């Protein structure tokens, strides 16, 4: 890399944002933090501003921005504090910015990420909902504005690394089959309930659901991993990232989370990307692509690996995974609806309002009740998202009462 990259991090106080800042701190001559954004965690954002000295910090609300300003008063930090989604979008498109890490959880990350794409930036995509909600629209904009799109999810980053160079470009109309690829093998650990008695899943507590056996993640994505909705959303994301059909993707349960995904070729070869389960590896890969930099991650010690197993997913145990795969086949309206319903249902579960198995019931019922037709424009997508959230919230209320 010939010059220092100017970086915006959307979702700086979350696990991906903090891991990104860790990698950046190890490679200060290569990256400079131009702006940080966050939701409402003003205290953590103040710590990050003092440590990394971004030019701008953006909070989701005015009250959070005021809190942040008060924390930064009487410190040497000169960071300009702003608020609103529009401010986030404006900074993503700033002419001085080279790279945007999209790590806001949920649908809230869509518009700022699209702003970065429309400005032709290098976009590191950790926000899977952007593609789940707006797949074709998003990819069309990547091509139209000649943005660079690099996946951060460990599974998609692994697939990207295992693909031939000719397929590592979302600007092009890639074709897996014509480039010798027969399958994308998307691995998942199965979460904390892989071997739990399926009849006891109704009684799962929040603390049990967020206790992932291998990865350190935020609460929402941890619950999604427990239901395997996370893998379903990744399945949808893979379809758009790699320009393939649902029949080109298989999900494989791999409890140890050492192989992060695989690519199967026509000649019988299967290439796998392996490593310790640490998100700093895919983050460092994408930040420096096509070069390699220090991520602070210890390499695998194969003599320590005592188990290495694989199995098919059990859709009775993971009905949310099947629901997401079916939505992927049904089209944009279905995937937008399932994603929106799931955000509402998981939030309700985390608040103790509904049970663990109610998450699937609400997601499935919301999809059954949806009346979307031709969802193509951004306005269509946002309206579909809004209606699904409203219906899911109604269903949550029915469960509560």
Secondary structure, DSSP 8 states (H G I E B T S, - for coil): --S-EEEEEETTTSHHHHHHHHHHHHTTTTEEEEEEEESS-HHHHHHHHHHH--SEEEESSHHHHHHHHHHHTTSS---EEEESHHHHHHHHT-TT--EEEE---SGGGHHHHHHHHHTT-EEEE--THHHHHHHHHHHHHHHHTT-EEEE-SHHHHHHHHHS-GGG--TTS---TGGGTEEEEEEEE--GGGSSS-GGGGGG--HHHHT--SS----HHHHHHHHHTHHHHHHHHHHHHHTT--GGGEEEEE-TT--EEEEEEETTS-EEEEE--S-THHHHHHHHHTTS----S-----GGG------EE--TTT-HHHHHHHHHHHH-HHHHHHHHHHHHHHHHHHHTTSS-TTHHHHHHHHHHHH-------SHHHHHHHHHHHHHHHHHHHHHHH-
